[in-house]
Amino acid sequence: MDELFSPIVVGDIAGYFIGSLIKWILHFAFIIGIFVFLFFQMTYTDVINFNLDELIATMERYADVLSRLGFTVLASNSPFVGSFVVGFVLALRR
């Protein structure tokens, strides 16, 4: 039963589903691009108010927290990351 939930199996499954999701989203990339263009156009013409400075500050705070974790987290999760990449590539090639 422990082999069923090992980091390698979970990484493969997660990578496969994320790869499939990205492949599905790429089919709609043109439509998503139109919505992004319209969003930025409305922001530029002040139809909507979007605070880019606050978004950047929030992203920097998250990056600072993640950078403190550093290489230790990556090294301790290397079986998961490796199998995630394998599942991801398999889903994209399907």
PDB file of N, CA, C and O in Angstrom, chain B, residues numbered from 101:
ATOM      1  N   MET B 101       0.824  -1.197   0.000  1.00  0.00           N
ATOM      2  CA  MET B 101       0.000   0.000   0.000  1.00  0.00           C
ATOM      3  C   MET B 101       0.869   1.261   0.000  1.00  0.00           C
ATOM      4  O   MET B 101       0.467   2.287  -0.549  1.00  0.00           O
ATOM      5  N   ASP B 102       2.059   1.192   0.612  1.00  0.00           N
ATOM      6  CA  ASP B 102       2.924   2.363   0.644  1.00  0.00           C
ATOM      7  C   ASP B 102       3.437   2.726  -0.747  1.00  0.00           C
ATOM      8  O   ASP B 102       3.693   3.896  -1.035  1.00  0.00           O
ATOM      9  N   GLU B 103       3.587   1.704  -1.621  1.00  0.00           N
ATOM     10  CA  GLU B 103       4.065   1.984  -2.973  1.00  0.00           C
ATOM     11  C   GLU B 103       3.048   2.764  -3.787  1.00  0.00           C
ATOM     12  O   GLU B 103       3.412   3.454  -4.740  1.00  0.00           O
ATOM     13  N   LEU B 104       1.785   2.662  -3.422  1.00  0.00           N
ATOM     14  CA  LEU B 104       0.727   3.354  -4.153  1.00  0.00           C
ATOM     15  C   LEU B 104       0.817   4.864  -3.987  1.00  0.00           C
ATOM     16  O   LEU B 104       0.506   5.611  -4.914  1.00  0.00           O
ATOM     17  N   PHE B 105       1.238   5.314  -2.814  1.00  0.00           N
ATOM     18  CA  PHE B 105       1.309   6.754  -2.545  1.00  0.00           C
ATOM     19  C   PHE B 105       2.743   7.237  -2.429  1.00  0.00           C
ATOM     20  O   PHE B 105       2.997   8.230  -1.746  1.00  0.00           O
ATOM     21  N   SER B 106       3.680   6.572  -3.069  1.00  0.00           N
ATOM     22  CA  SER B 106       5.063   7.013  -3.034  1.00  0.00           C
ATOM     23  C   SER B 106       5.192   8.305  -3.839  1.00  0.00           C
ATOM     24  O   SER B 106       4.364   8.577  -4.708  1.00  0.00           O
ATOM     25  N   PRO B 107       6.222   9.102  -3.558  1.00  0.00           N
ATOM     26  CA  PRO B 107       6.387  10.368  -4.297  1.00  0.00           C
ATOM     27  C   PRO B 107       6.525  10.163  -5.801  1.00  0.00           C
ATOM     28  O   PRO B 107       6.139  11.027  -6.588  1.00  0.00           O
ATOM     29  N   ILE B 108       7.073   9.022  -6.197  1.00  0.00           N
ATOM     30  CA  ILE B 108       7.254   8.784  -7.627  1.00  0.00           C
ATOM     31  C   ILE B 108       5.911   8.570  -8.312  1.00  0.00           C
ATOM     32  O   ILE B 108       5.668   9.131  -9.381  1.00  0.00           O
ATOM     33  N   VAL B 109       5.042   7.773  -7.717  1.00  0.00           N
ATOM     34  CA  VAL B 109       3.724   7.513  -8.315  1.00  0.00           C
ATOM     35  C   VAL B 109       2.881   8.782  -8.308  1.00  0.00           C
ATOM     36  O   VAL B 109       2.234   9.106  -9.304  1.00  0.00           O
ATOM     37  N   VAL B 110       2.887   9.490  -7.202  1.00  0.00           N
ATOM     38  CA  VAL B 110       2.113  10.731  -7.106  1.00  0.00           C
ATOM     39  C   VAL B 110       2.650  11.761  -8.089  1.00  0.00           C
ATOM     40  O   VAL B 110       1.873  12.486  -8.710  1.00  0.00           O
ATOM     41  N   GLY B 111       3.973  11.835  -8.239  1.00  0.00           N
ATOM     42  CA  GLY B 111       4.571  12.768  -9.198  1.00  0.00           C
ATOM     43  C   GLY B 111       4.195  12.445 -10.622  1.00  0.00           C
ATOM     44  O   GLY B 111       3.895  13.344 -11.407  1.00  0.00           O
ATOM     45  N   ASP B 112       4.207  11.150 -10.972  1.00  0.00           N
ATOM     46  CA  ASP B 112       3.801  10.751 -12.317  1.00  0.00           C
ATOM     47  C   ASP B 112       2.364  11.152 -12.608  1.00  0.00           C
ATOM     48  O   ASP B 112       2.068  11.724 -13.658  1.00  0.00           O
ATOM     49  N   ILE B 113       1.483  10.852 -11.680  1.00  0.00           N
ATOM     50  CA  ILE B 113       0.065  11.158 -11.875  1.00  0.00           C
ATOM     51  C   ILE B 113      -0.165  12.667 -11.933  1.00  0.00           C
ATOM     52  O   ILE B 113      -0.900  13.153 -12.793  1.00  0.00           O
ATOM     53  N   ALA B 114       0.462  13.405 -11.021  1.00  0.00           N
ATOM     54  CA  ALA B 114       0.297  14.863 -11.013  1.00  0.00           C
ATOM     55  C   ALA B 114       0.863  15.473 -12.287  1.00  0.00           C
ATOM     56  O   ALA B 114       0.232  16.344 -12.887  1.00  0.00           O
ATOM     57  N   GLY B 115       2.042  15.029 -12.709  1.00  0.00           N
ATOM     58  CA  GLY B 115       2.641  15.545 -13.934  1.00  0.00           C
ATOM     59  C   GLY B 115       1.794  15.257 -15.154  1.00  0.00           C
ATOM     60  O   GLY B 115       1.666  16.103 -16.039  1.00  0.00           O
ATOM     61  N   TYR B 116       1.211  14.062 -15.210  1.00  0.00           N
ATOM     62  CA  TYR B 116       0.366  13.698 -16.336  1.00  0.00           C
ATOM     63  C   TYR B 116      -0.874  14.585 -16.398  1.00  0.00           C
ATOM     64  O   TYR B 116      -1.243  15.064 -17.470  1.00  0.00           O
ATOM     65  N   PHE B 117      -1.519  14.807 -15.248  1.00  0.00           N
ATOM     66  CA  PHE B 117      -2.724  15.632 -15.251  1.00  0.00           C
ATOM     67  C   PHE B 117      -2.415  17.100 -15.523  1.00  0.00           C
ATOM     68  O   PHE B 117      -3.180  17.765 -16.221  1.00  0.00           O
ATOM     69  N   ILE B 118      -1.321  17.614 -14.994  1.00  0.00           N
ATOM     70  CA  ILE B 118      -0.948  19.008 -15.274  1.00  0.00           C
ATOM     71  C   ILE B 118      -0.583  19.160 -16.747  1.00  0.00           C
ATOM     72  O   ILE B 118      -0.957  20.152 -17.373  1.00  0.00           O
ATOM     73  N   GLY B 119       0.142  18.195 -17.309  1.00  0.00           N
ATOM     74  CA  GLY B 119       0.469  18.241 -18.733  1.00  0.00           C
ATOM     75  C   GLY B 119      -0.771  18.199 -19.600  1.00  0.00           C
ATOM     76  O   GLY B 119      -0.868  18.927 -20.588  1.00  0.00           O
ATOM     77  N   SER B 120      -1.728  17.344 -19.236  1.00  0.00           N
ATOM     78  CA  SER B 120      -2.987  17.280 -19.987  1.00  0.00           C
ATOM     79  C   SER B 120      -3.750  18.593 -19.886  1.00  0.00           C
ATOM     80  O   SER B 120      -4.335  19.050 -20.867  1.00  0.00           O
ATOM     81  N   LEU B 121      -3.748  19.201 -18.698  1.00  0.00           N
ATOM     82  CA  LEU B 121      -4.432  20.479 -18.517  1.00  0.00           C
ATOM     83  C   LEU B 121      -3.792  21.569 -19.364  1.00  0.00           C
ATOM     84  O   LEU B 121      -4.496  22.358 -19.994  1.00  0.00           O
ATOM     85  N   ILE B 122      -2.474  21.620 -19.386  1.00  0.00           N
ATOM     86  CA  ILE B 122      -1.788  22.632 -20.191  1.00  0.00           C
ATOM     87  C   ILE B 122      -2.054  22.405 -21.670  1.00  0.00           C
ATOM     88  O   ILE B 122      -2.255  23.362 -22.418  1.00  0.00           O
ATOM     89  N   LYS B 123      -2.058  21.165 -22.094  1.00  0.00           N
ATOM     90  CA  LYS B 123      -2.356  20.867 -23.495  1.00  0.00           C
ATOM     91  C   LYS B 123      -3.778  21.305 -23.857  1.00  0.00           C
ATOM     92  O   LYS B 123      -4.014  21.821 -24.949  1.00  0.00           O
ATOM     93  N   TRP B 124      -4.718  21.096 -22.939  1.00  0.00           N
ATOM     94  CA  TRP B 124      -6.105  21.511 -23.163  1.00  0.00           C
ATOM     95  C   TRP B 124      -6.190  23.033 -23.231  1.00  0.00           C
ATOM     96  O   TRP B 124      -6.898  23.581 -24.076  1.00  0.00           O
ATOM     97  N   ILE B 125      -5.470  23.712 -22.344  1.00  0.00           N
ATOM     98  CA  ILE B 125      -5.490  25.177 -22.328  1.00  0.00           C
ATOM     99  C   ILE B 125      -4.867  25.743 -23.602  1.00  0.00           C
ATOM    100  O   ILE B 125      -5.327  26.763 -24.116  1.00  0.00           O
ATOM    101  N   LEU B 126      -3.823  25.088 -24.116  1.00  0.00           N
ATOM    102  CA  LEU B 126      -3.180  25.578 -25.330  1.00  0.00           C
ATOM    103  C   LEU B 126      -4.107  25.524 -26.535  1.00  0.00           C
ATOM    104  O   LEU B 126      -3.919  26.275 -27.492  1.00  0.00           O
ATOM    105  N   HIS B 127      -5.093  24.657 -26.503  1.00  0.00           N
ATOM    106  CA  HIS B 127      -6.068  24.639 -27.588  1.00  0.00           C
ATOM    107  C   HIS B 127      -6.901  25.923 -27.594  1.00  0.00           C
ATOM    108  O   HIS B 127      -7.424  26.328 -28.633  1.00  0.00           O
ATOM    109  N   PHE B 128      -7.017  26.541 -26.457  1.00  0.00           N
ATOM    110  CA  PHE B 128      -7.814  27.760 -26.340  1.00  0.00           C
ATOM    111  C   PHE B 128      -6.933  29.009 -26.192  1.00  0.00           C
ATOM    112  O   PHE B 128      -7.397  30.041 -25.706  1.00  0.00           O
ATOM    113  N   ALA B 129      -5.687  28.917 -26.604  1.00  0.00           N
ATOM    114  CA  ALA B 129      -4.741  30.015 -26.412  1.00  0.00           C
ATOM    115  C   ALA B 129      -5.176  31.282 -27.148  1.00  0.00           C
ATOM    116  O   ALA B 129      -4.979  32.384 -26.636  1.00  0.00           O
ATOM    117  N   PHE B 130      -5.754  31.147 -28.321  1.00  0.00           N
ATOM    118  CA  PHE B 130      -6.192  32.318 -29.076  1.00  0.00           C
ATOM    119  C   PHE B 130      -7.302  33.047 -28.337  1.00  0.00           C
ATOM    120  O   PHE B 130      -7.280  34.273 -28.237  1.00  0.00           O
ATOM    121  N   ILE B 131      -8.266  32.309 -27.822  1.00  0.00           N
ATOM    122  CA  ILE B 131      -9.380  32.913 -27.083  1.00  0.00           C
ATOM    123  C   ILE B 131      -8.868  33.559 -25.796  1.00  0.00           C
ATOM    124  O   ILE B 131      -9.289  34.660 -25.440  1.00  0.00           O
ATOM    125  N   ILE B 132      -7.958  32.872 -25.100  1.00  0.00           N
ATOM    126  CA  ILE B 132      -7.376  33.429 -23.877  1.00  0.00           C
ATOM    127  C   ILE B 132      -6.606  34.710 -24.201  1.00  0.00           C
ATOM    128  O   ILE B 132      -6.666  35.680 -23.445  1.00  0.00           O
ATOM    129  N   GLY B 133      -5.885  34.714 -25.325  1.00  0.00           N
ATOM    130  CA  GLY B 133      -5.144  35.902 -25.750  1.00  0.00           C
ATOM    131  C   GLY B 133      -6.060  37.087 -26.021  1.00  0.00           C
ATOM    132  O   GLY B 133      -5.724  38.225 -25.694  1.00  0.00           O
ATOM    133  N   ILE B 134      -7.208  36.821 -26.615  1.00  0.00           N
ATOM    134  CA  ILE B 134      -8.170  37.902 -26.871  1.00  0.00           C
ATOM    135  C   ILE B 134      -8.661  38.491 -25.556  1.00  0.00           C
ATOM    136  O   ILE B 134      -8.756  39.711 -25.421  1.00  0.00           O
ATOM    137  N   PHE B 135      -8.978  37.628 -24.577  1.00  0.00           N
ATOM    138  CA  PHE B 135      -9.433  38.137 -23.282  1.00  0.00           C
ATOM    139  C   PHE B 135      -8.345  38.925 -22.562  1.00  0.00           C
ATOM    140  O   PHE B 135      -8.630  39.949 -21.941  1.00  0.00           O
ATOM    141  N   VAL B 136      -7.112  38.459 -22.639  1.00  0.00           N
ATOM    142  CA  VAL B 136      -6.008  39.198 -22.016  1.00  0.00           C
ATOM    143  C   VAL B 136      -5.831  40.546 -22.694  1.00  0.00           C
ATOM    144  O   VAL B 136      -5.627  41.558 -22.023  1.00  0.00           O
ATOM    145  N   PHE B 137      -5.908  40.569 -24.025  1.00  0.00           N
ATOM    146  CA  PHE B 137      -5.799  41.836 -24.752  1.00  0.00           C
ATOM    147  C   PHE B 137      -6.908  42.798 -24.344  1.00  0.00           C
ATOM    148  O   PHE B 137      -6.644  43.973 -24.091  1.00  0.00           O
ATOM    149  N   LEU B 138      -8.149  42.309 -24.279  1.00  0.00           N
ATOM    150  CA  LEU B 138      -9.269  43.160 -23.880  1.00  0.00           C
ATOM    151  C   LEU B 138      -9.106  43.665 -22.450  1.00  0.00           C
ATOM    152  O   LEU B 138      -9.428  44.815 -22.151  1.00  0.00           O
ATOM    153  N   PHE B 139      -8.603  42.797 -21.565  1.00  0.00           N
ATOM    154  CA  PHE B 139      -8.379  43.205 -20.175  1.00  0.00           C
ATOM    155  C   PHE B 139      -7.376  44.353 -20.099  1.00  0.00           C
ATOM    156  O   PHE B 139      -7.618  45.353 -19.424  1.00  0.00           O
ATOM    157  N   PHE B 140      -6.241  44.203 -20.800  1.00  0.00           N
ATOM    158  CA  PHE B 140      -5.240  45.270 -20.757  1.00  0.00           C
ATOM    159  C   PHE B 140      -5.713  46.523 -21.487  1.00  0.00           C
ATOM    160  O   PHE B 140      -5.335  47.633 -21.111  1.00  0.00           O
ATOM    161  N   GLN B 141      -6.522  46.364 -22.511  1.00  0.00           N
ATOM    162  CA  GLN B 141      -7.079  47.535 -23.196  1.00  0.00           C
ATOM    163  C   GLN B 141      -8.013  48.309 -22.269  1.00  0.00           C
ATOM    164  O   GLN B 141      -7.966  49.538 -22.220  1.00  0.00           O
ATOM    165  N   MET B 142      -8.866  47.584 -21.528  1.00  0.00           N
ATOM    166  CA  MET B 142      -9.764  48.249 -20.591  1.00  0.00           C
ATOM    167  C   MET B 142      -8.986  48.891 -19.444  1.00  0.00           C
ATOM    168  O   MET B 142      -9.377  49.943 -18.939  1.00  0.00           O
ATOM    169  N   THR B 143      -7.892  48.263 -19.035  1.00  0.00           N
ATOM    170  CA  THR B 143      -7.045  48.859 -17.998  1.00  0.00           C
ATOM    171  C   THR B 143      -6.396  50.137 -18.509  1.00  0.00           C
ATOM    172  O   THR B 143      -6.338  51.137 -17.794  1.00  0.00           O
ATOM    173  N   TYR B 144      -5.907  50.105 -19.749  1.00  0.00           N
ATOM    174  CA  TYR B 144      -5.248  51.261 -20.342  1.00  0.00           C
ATOM    175  C   TYR B 144      -6.198  52.437 -20.508  1.00  0.00           C
ATOM    176  O   TYR B 144      -5.805  53.587 -20.314  1.00  0.00           O
ATOM    177  N   THR B 145      -7.450  52.154 -20.867  1.00  0.00           N
ATOM    178  CA  THR B 145      -8.416  53.230 -21.075  1.00  0.00           C
ATOM    179  C   THR B 145      -9.174  53.577 -19.794  1.00  0.00           C
ATOM    180  O   THR B 145     -10.141  54.337 -19.840  1.00  0.00           O
ATOM    181  N   ASP B 146      -8.756  53.038 -18.665  1.00  0.00           N
ATOM    182  CA  ASP B 146      -9.332  53.308 -17.337  1.00  0.00           C
ATOM    183  C   ASP B 146     -10.798  52.895 -17.219  1.00  0.00           C
ATOM    184  O   ASP B 146     -11.551  53.488 -16.446  1.00  0.00           O
ATOM    185  N   VAL B 147     -11.198  51.894 -17.971  1.00  0.00           N
ATOM    186  CA  VAL B 147     -12.533  51.340 -17.800  1.00  0.00           C
ATOM    187  C   VAL B 147     -12.575  50.538 -16.501  1.00  0.00           C
ATOM    188  O   VAL B 147     -13.559  50.570 -15.762  1.00  0.00           O
ATOM    189  N   ILE B 148     -11.478  49.818 -16.240  1.00  0.00           N
ATOM    190  CA  ILE B 148     -11.323  49.108 -14.970  1.00  0.00           C
ATOM    191  C   ILE B 148     -10.031  49.563 -14.325  1.00  0.00           C
ATOM    192  O   ILE B 148      -9.132  50.064 -15.001  1.00  0.00           O
ATOM    193  N   ASN B 149      -9.940  49.388 -13.016  1.00  0.00           N
ATOM    194  CA  ASN B 149      -8.756  49.788 -12.276  1.00  0.00           C
ATOM    195  C   ASN B 149      -8.004  48.526 -11.860  1.00  0.00           C
ATOM    196  O   ASN B 149      -8.538  47.679 -11.144  1.00  0.00           O
ATOM    197  N   PHE B 150      -6.760  48.414 -12.318  1.00  0.00           N
ATOM    198  CA  PHE B 150      -5.929  47.262 -12.000  1.00  0.00           C
ATOM    199  C   PHE B 150      -4.630  47.784 -11.425  1.00  0.00           C
ATOM    200  O   PHE B 150      -3.890  48.501 -12.098  1.00  0.00           O
ATOM    201  N   ASN B 151      -4.348  47.424 -10.175  1.00  0.00           N
ATOM    202  CA  ASN B 151      -3.160  47.923  -9.491  1.00  0.00           C
ATOM    203  C   ASN B 151      -2.002  46.955  -9.735  1.00  0.00           C
ATOM    204  O   ASN B 151      -1.836  45.978  -9.006  1.00  0.00           O
ATOM    205  N   LEU B 152      -1.211  47.235 -10.761  1.00  0.00           N
ATOM    206  CA  LEU B 152      -0.088  46.379 -11.114  1.00  0.00           C
ATOM    207  C   LEU B 152       1.011  46.428 -10.057  1.00  0.00           C
ATOM    208  O   LEU B 152       1.683  45.424  -9.819  1.00  0.00           O
ATOM    209  N   ASP B 153       1.201  47.581  -9.421  1.00  0.00           N
ATOM    210  CA  ASP B 153       2.232  47.697  -8.391  1.00  0.00           C
ATOM    211  C   ASP B 153       1.951  46.769  -7.208  1.00  0.00           C
ATOM    212  O   ASP B 153       2.871  46.160  -6.662  1.00  0.00           O
ATOM    213  N   GLU B 154       0.695  46.664  -6.818  1.00  0.00           N
ATOM    214  CA  GLU B 154       0.338  45.771  -5.717  1.00  0.00           C
ATOM    215  C   GLU B 154       0.530  44.309  -6.120  1.00  0.00           C
ATOM    216  O   GLU B 154       0.962  43.495  -5.304  1.00  0.00           O
ATOM    217  N   LEU B 155       0.218  43.978  -7.352  1.00  0.00           N
ATOM    218  CA  LEU B 155       0.430  42.611  -7.832  1.00  0.00           C
ATOM    219  C   LEU B 155       1.916  42.260  -7.819  1.00  0.00           C
ATOM    220  O   LEU B 155       2.291  41.165  -7.400  1.00  0.00           O
ATOM    221  N   ILE B 156       2.746  43.167  -8.269  1.00  0.00           N
ATOM    222  CA  ILE B 156       4.188  42.934  -8.278  1.00  0.00           C
ATOM    223  C   ILE B 156       4.725  42.801  -6.860  1.00  0.00           C
ATOM    224  O   ILE B 156       5.564  41.939  -6.599  1.00  0.00           O
ATOM    225  N   ALA B 157       4.256  43.639  -5.941  1.00  0.00           N
ATOM    226  CA  ALA B 157       4.691  43.556  -4.551  1.00  0.00           C
ATOM    227  C   ALA B 157       4.296  42.220  -3.928  1.00  0.00           C
ATOM    228  O   ALA B 157       5.080  41.626  -3.187  1.00  0.00           O
ATOM    229  N   THR B 158       3.098  41.749  -4.219  1.00  0.00           N
ATOM    230  CA  THR B 158       2.657  40.452  -3.698  1.00  0.00           C
ATOM    231  C   THR B 158       3.501  39.322  -4.264  1.00  0.00           C
ATOM    232  O   THR B 158       3.873  38.403  -3.534  1.00  0.00           O
ATOM    233  N   MET B 159       3.804  39.377  -5.540  1.00  0.00           N
ATOM    234  CA  MET B 159       4.643  38.346  -6.147  1.00  0.00           C
ATOM    235  C   MET B 159       6.049  38.363  -5.561  1.00  0.00           C
ATOM    236  O   MET B 159       6.649  37.305  -5.370  1.00  0.00           O
ATOM    237  N   GLU B 160       6.578  39.537  -5.275  1.00  0.00           N
ATOM    238  CA  GLU B 160       7.904  39.628  -4.654  1.00  0.00           C
ATOM    239  C   GLU B 160       7.902  39.047  -3.254  1.00  0.00           C
ATOM    240  O   GLU B 160       8.873  38.407  -2.850  1.00  0.00           O
ATOM    241  N   ARG B 161       6.814  39.261  -2.497  1.00  0.00           N
ATOM    242  CA  ARG B 161       6.729  38.671  -1.157  1.00  0.00           C
ATOM    243  C   ARG B 161       6.725  37.156  -1.226  1.00  0.00           C
ATOM    244  O   ARG B 161       7.408  36.493  -0.446  1.00  0.00           O
ATOM    245  N   TYR B 162       5.949  36.602  -2.169  1.00  0.00           N
ATOM    246  CA  TYR B 162       5.927  35.147  -2.332  1.00  0.00           C
ATOM    247  C   TYR B 162       7.291  34.621  -2.775  1.00  0.00           C
ATOM    248  O   TYR B 162       7.735  33.574  -2.305  1.00  0.00           O
ATOM    249  N   ALA B 163       7.952  35.341  -3.672  1.00  0.00           N
ATOM    250  CA  ALA B 163       9.275  34.915  -4.139  1.00  0.00           C
ATOM    251  C   ALA B 163      10.281  34.925  -2.995  1.00  0.00           C
ATOM    252  O   ALA B 163      11.132  34.039  -2.916  1.00  0.00           O
ATOM    253  N   ASP B 164      10.196  35.920  -2.103  1.00  0.00           N
ATOM    254  CA  ASP B 164      11.096  35.958  -0.948  1.00  0.00           C
ATOM    255  C   ASP B 164      10.887  34.755  -0.037  1.00  0.00           C
ATOM    256  O   ASP B 164      11.853  34.154   0.433  1.00  0.00           O
ATOM    257  N   VAL B 165       9.637  34.406   0.211  1.00  0.00           N
ATOM    258  CA  VAL B 165       9.336  33.244   1.065  1.00  0.00           C
ATOM    259  C   VAL B 165       9.851  31.974   0.414  1.00  0.00           C
ATOM    260  O   VAL B 165      10.466  31.142   1.081  1.00  0.00           O
ATOM    261  N   LEU B 166       9.607  31.815  -0.881  1.00  0.00           N
ATOM    262  CA  LEU B 166      10.056  30.606  -1.565  1.00  0.00           C
ATOM    263  C   LEU B 166      11.564  30.539  -1.691  1.00  0.00           C
ATOM    264  O   LEU B 166      12.135  29.449  -1.656  1.00  0.00           O
ATOM    265  N   SER B 167      12.224  31.680  -1.836  1.00  0.00           N
ATOM    266  CA  SER B 167      13.686  31.664  -1.957  1.00  0.00           C
ATOM    267  C   SER B 167      14.349  31.279  -0.646  1.00  0.00           C
ATOM    268  O   SER B 167      15.450  30.729  -0.655  1.00  0.00           O
ATOM    269  N   ARG B 168      13.700  31.556   0.492  1.00  0.00           N
ATOM    270  CA  ARG B 168      14.259  31.140   1.781  1.00  0.00           C
ATOM    271  C   ARG B 168      14.260  29.624   1.919  1.00  0.00           C
ATOM    272  O   ARG B 168      15.138  29.049   2.561  1.00  0.00           O
ATOM    273  N   LEU B 169      13.254  28.977   1.302  1.00  0.00           N
ATOM    274  CA  LEU B 169      13.207  27.520   1.357  1.00  0.00           C
ATOM    275  C   LEU B 169      14.356  26.920   0.558  1.00  0.00           C
ATOM    276  O   LEU B 169      14.986  25.951   0.984  1.00  0.00           O
ATOM    277  N   GLY B 170      14.618  27.502  -0.594  1.00  0.00           N
ATOM    278  CA  GLY B 170      15.794  27.207  -1.380  1.00  0.00           C
ATOM    279  C   GLY B 170      15.959  25.782  -1.844  1.00  0.00           C
ATOM    280  O   GLY B 170      14.995  25.076  -2.137  1.00  0.00           O
ATOM    281  N   PHE B 171      17.213  25.384  -1.900  1.00  0.00           N
ATOM    282  CA  PHE B 171      17.610  24.101  -2.469  1.00  0.00           C
ATOM    283  C   PHE B 171      17.199  22.929  -1.592  1.00  0.00           C
ATOM    284  O   PHE B 171      17.056  21.815  -2.094  1.00  0.00           O
ATOM    285  N   THR B 172      17.009  23.146  -0.311  1.00  0.00           N
ATOM    286  CA  THR B 172      16.664  22.060   0.602  1.00  0.00           C
ATOM    287  C   THR B 172      15.350  21.405   0.214  1.00  0.00           C
ATOM    288  O   THR B 172      15.248  20.178   0.191  1.00  0.00           O
ATOM    289  N   VAL B 173      14.358  22.203  -0.087  1.00  0.00           N
ATOM    290  CA  VAL B 173      13.055  21.657  -0.463  1.00  0.00           C
ATOM    291  C   VAL B 173      13.155  20.939  -1.797  1.00  0.00           C
ATOM    292  O   VAL B 173      12.572  19.869  -1.970  1.00  0.00           O
ATOM    293  N   LEU B 174      13.887  21.514  -2.739  1.00  0.00           N
ATOM    294  CA  LEU B 174      14.037  20.880  -4.041  1.00  0.00           C
ATOM    295  C   LEU B 174      14.757  19.542  -3.912  1.00  0.00           C
ATOM    296  O   LEU B 174      14.355  18.559  -4.535  1.00  0.00           O
ATOM    297  N   ALA B 175      15.810  19.499  -3.114  1.00  0.00           N
ATOM    298  CA  ALA B 175      16.565  18.265  -2.944  1.00  0.00           C
ATOM    299  C   ALA B 175      15.749  17.206  -2.208  1.00  0.00           C
ATOM    300  O   ALA B 175      15.837  16.024  -2.538  1.00  0.00           O
ATOM    301  N   SER B 176      14.967  17.606  -1.228  1.00  0.00           N
ATOM    302  CA  SER B 176      14.187  16.629  -0.479  1.00  0.00           C
ATOM    303  C   SER B 176      13.004  16.102  -1.281  1.00  0.00           C
ATOM    304  O   SER B 176      12.473  15.036  -0.968  1.00  0.00           O
ATOM    305  N   ASN B 177      12.587  16.826  -2.302  1.00  0.00           N
ATOM    306  CA  ASN B 177      11.461  16.398  -3.139  1.00  0.00           C
ATOM    307  C   ASN B 177      11.902  15.957  -4.526  1.00  0.00           C
ATOM    308  O   ASN B 177      11.085  15.919  -5.446  1.00  0.00           O
ATOM    309  N   SER B 178      13.174  15.624  -4.694  1.00  0.00           N
ATOM    310  CA  SER B 178      13.672  15.276  -6.027  1.00  0.00           C
ATOM    311  C   SER B 178      12.987  14.060  -6.641  1.00  0.00           C
ATOM    312  O   SER B 178      12.781  14.067  -7.854  1.00  0.00           O
ATOM    313  N   PRO B 179      12.614  13.006  -5.890  1.00  0.00           N
ATOM    314  CA  PRO B 179      11.871  11.919  -6.554  1.00  0.00           C
ATOM    315  C   PRO B 179      10.532  12.388  -7.118  1.00  0.00           C
ATOM    316  O   PRO B 179      10.140  11.980  -8.211  1.00  0.00           O
ATOM    317  N   PHE B 180       9.842  13.233  -6.383  1.00  0.00           N
ATOM    318  CA  PHE B 180       8.560  13.760  -6.863  1.00  0.00           C
ATOM    319  C   PHE B 180       8.768  14.623  -8.098  1.00  0.00           C
ATOM    320  O   PHE B 180       8.045  14.491  -9.085  1.00  0.00           O
ATOM    321  N   VAL B 181       9.766  15.513  -8.040  1.00  0.00           N
ATOM    322  CA  VAL B 181      10.001  16.428  -9.164  1.00  0.00           C
ATOM    323  C   VAL B 181      10.396  15.651 -10.417  1.00  0.00           C
ATOM    324  O   VAL B 181       9.918  15.947 -11.512  1.00  0.00           O
ATOM    325  N   GLY B 182      11.260  14.668 -10.256  1.00  0.00           N
ATOM    326  CA  GLY B 182      11.688  13.876 -11.404  1.00  0.00           C
ATOM    327  C   GLY B 182      10.544  13.118 -12.041  1.00  0.00           C
ATOM    328  O   GLY B 182      10.409  13.112 -13.264  1.00  0.00           O
ATOM    329  N   SER B 183       9.720  12.481 -11.233  1.00  0.00           N
ATOM    330  CA  SER B 183       8.602  11.730 -11.793  1.00  0.00           C
ATOM    331  C   SER B 183       7.515  12.668 -12.319  1.00  0.00           C
ATOM    332  O   SER B 183       6.791  12.318 -13.251  1.00  0.00           O
ATOM    333  N   PHE B 184       7.401  13.853 -11.729  1.00  0.00           N
ATOM    334  CA  PHE B 184       6.454  14.856 -12.232  1.00  0.00           C
ATOM    335  C   PHE B 184       6.829  15.237 -13.662  1.00  0.00           C
ATOM    336  O   PHE B 184       5.964  15.329 -14.533  1.00  0.00           O
ATOM    337  N   VAL B 185       8.111  15.455 -13.895  1.00  0.00           N
ATOM    338  CA  VAL B 185       8.570  15.843 -15.231  1.00  0.00           C
ATOM    339  C   VAL B 185       8.285  14.724 -16.232  1.00  0.00           C
ATOM    340  O   VAL B 185       7.867  14.992 -17.359  1.00  0.00           O
ATOM    341  N   VAL B 186       8.507  13.484 -15.830  1.00  0.00           N
ATOM    342  CA  VAL B 186       8.236  12.356 -16.727  1.00  0.00           C
ATOM    343  C   VAL B 186       6.749  12.306 -17.086  1.00  0.00           C
ATOM    344  O   VAL B 186       6.404  12.181 -18.261  1.00  0.00           O
ATOM    345  N   GLY B 187       5.875  12.401 -16.097  1.00  0.00           N
ATOM    346  CA  GLY B 187       4.438  12.397 -16.366  1.00  0.00           C
ATOM    347  C   GLY B 187       4.009  13.580 -17.204  1.00  0.00           C
ATOM    348  O   GLY B 187       3.145  13.447 -18.070  1.00  0.00           O
ATOM    349  N   PHE B 188       4.603  14.740 -16.958  1.00  0.00           N
ATOM    350  CA  PHE B 188       4.294  15.957 -17.704  1.00  0.00           C
ATOM    351  C   PHE B 188       4.645  15.790 -19.180  1.00  0.00           C
ATOM    352  O   PHE B 188       3.855  16.135 -20.058  1.00  0.00           O
ATOM    353  N   VAL B 189       5.828  15.260 -19.439  1.00  0.00           N
ATOM    354  CA  VAL B 189       6.270  15.072 -20.826  1.00  0.00           C
ATOM    355  C   VAL B 189       5.410  14.024 -21.531  1.00  0.00           C
ATOM    356  O   VAL B 189       5.066  14.180 -22.703  1.00  0.00           O
ATOM    357  N   LEU B 190       5.069  12.964 -20.818  1.00  0.00           N
ATOM    358  CA  LEU B 190       4.203  11.942 -21.416  1.00  0.00           C
ATOM    359  C   LEU B 190       2.839  12.518 -21.794  1.00  0.00           C
ATOM    360  O   LEU B 190       2.296  12.182 -22.847  1.00  0.00           O
ATOM    361  N   ALA B 191       2.294  13.367 -20.958  1.00  0.00           N
ATOM    362  CA  ALA B 191       0.995  13.966 -21.271  1.00  0.00           C
ATOM    363  C   ALA B 191       1.078  14.916 -22.452  1.00  0.00           C
ATOM    364  O   ALA B 191       0.163  14.962 -23.274  1.00  0.00           O
ATOM    365  N   LEU B 192       2.159  15.671 -22.549  1.00  0.00           N
ATOM    366  CA  LEU B 192       2.292  16.595 -23.675  1.00  0.00           C
ATOM    367  C   LEU B 192       2.530  15.871 -24.988  1.00  0.00           C
ATOM    368  O   LEU B 192       2.134  16.367 -26.043  1.00  0.00           O
ATOM    369  N   ARG B 193       3.165  14.718 -24.949  1.00  0.00           N
ATOM    370  CA  ARG B 193       3.449  13.971 -26.180  1.00  0.00           C
ATOM    371  C   ARG B 193       2.257  13.150 -26.637  1.00  0.00           C
ATOM    372  O   ARG B 193       2.220  12.698 -27.782  1.00  0.00           O
ATOM    373  N   ARG B 194       1.287  12.952 -25.763  1.00  0.00           N
ATOM    374  CA  ARG B 194       0.124  12.129 -26.083  1.00  0.00           C
ATOM    375  C   ARG B 194      -0.708  12.754 -27.145  1.00  0.00           C
ATOM    376  O   ARG B 194      -1.731  12.193 -27.539  1.00  0.00           O
TER     377      ARG B 194
END
